[in-house]
Amino acid sequence: MNETKQLIETTSTDIDAIVASSSSSSSSFDPRLGLAAAVELAGRTLAAVRPEQYDAATPCDEFDVRRLSSHLVAVVRRISVIGRGEDPFSVPSFADELADGAWAAAWEPGAREVAEVWADPDILGRQLRLPMGVLPGAAAAAVYTHELLVHTWDLATATGQHPDWDTALIERVIDVVRRALPAETRGGRIPFAEVVTVDPEAPAIDRLVAWAGRRP
């Protein structure tokens, strides 16, 4: 399921909430820092995937490990295109031109490009085109931080990895998605499963993915 889709289908009030929530726990927090951390963690997780795991199922029903790895490369490329103000649909949803196992090598230049494109602080207030609508850069950073974290968890779970999750960052993202993706609006056009109940004291990453309908 595509985490970006529902986060973009919001009212203008919801968008304001996304921007505000992205810095709610610290008045000086820059959402680009969270995006950079999510990109780096996704890359490390992708690099650790082994060939015998490519056909393994993931918690995201649409993808096995091979397809999810290809999608992640496409996502990191799209983040740069979006940051430049270009058409997000110029980047396919999958890096189908890459051979099995080439995803980690492709990730490195993709991550460098994200860092370069998003280095300008003015990007946070710039109106950017995402696949499902237009958002200010600060909100776009929050949206893609969420997508990368959830898909990194999908990949890590499928391949037996245990990433070093940034709890403070994930708590910020939880605050964002609970505003933008209410538990009551699941089903129908909403491409998420019902919220999975977890202990309120569960690790932050478990609470994040449970809100997206995953079972940690």
SULNOR-V87797 format. One line per field, one symbol per residue. phi: phi as a letter, one per 40 degrees, with the letter a starting at -180 (. if undefined). Layout:
phi: ???
//
This chain:
phi: .cccdccccbcccccdccccccbccacbcbcccccccccccccccccccbdccccccbccdcbccdccccccccccccccdcccgcccccbccbcccccdgccccccdcccccddccccccccccccbcbdbibbcdcccccdccccccccccdccccbgcbcccccccccccdccccccbcccbcggcccbcddccbddccddccccccccgcbc
//
